[in-house]
Amino acid sequence: MIGIVFRFGTEIIEVRIDGVNCFFRTGTQGNLFVPINNLRIDKNGAIKEFPDLKDRDDWRSETINRFKEKLKGLNTEDERVKYICEDLKKFGYIPMYKQQAGHRVTKF
């Protein structure tokens, strides 16, 4: 299990990767980690990543499915961390810390 902490403006977002599962937690959600299905997804950001979803009514669910399939296609948790960091950096998220398997937190 690997945890990553991002800063987005004044908000802190924590991502936890456990095998092929990816969970998120923000300050607005309290102490609960939620799967990507429960996150707010910006339509403009989804269209920037997947331009073919522009005119589809099911753009949100299709974006989530594509994200999950991409994570399943990666072999290790470290590859998933690298993909998530690179993907979120494009949208202004700044990776701050990483914690692997309960060990000490390290800075990026």
Secondary structure, 3 states (H helix, E strand, C coil): CEEEEEEECCEEEEEEEECCEEEEEEHHHCCCCEEHHHCCCCHHHHHHHCHHHCCCCCHHHHHHHHHHHHHHHCCCHHHHHHHHHHHHHCCCCEEEEEEECCCCCEEC
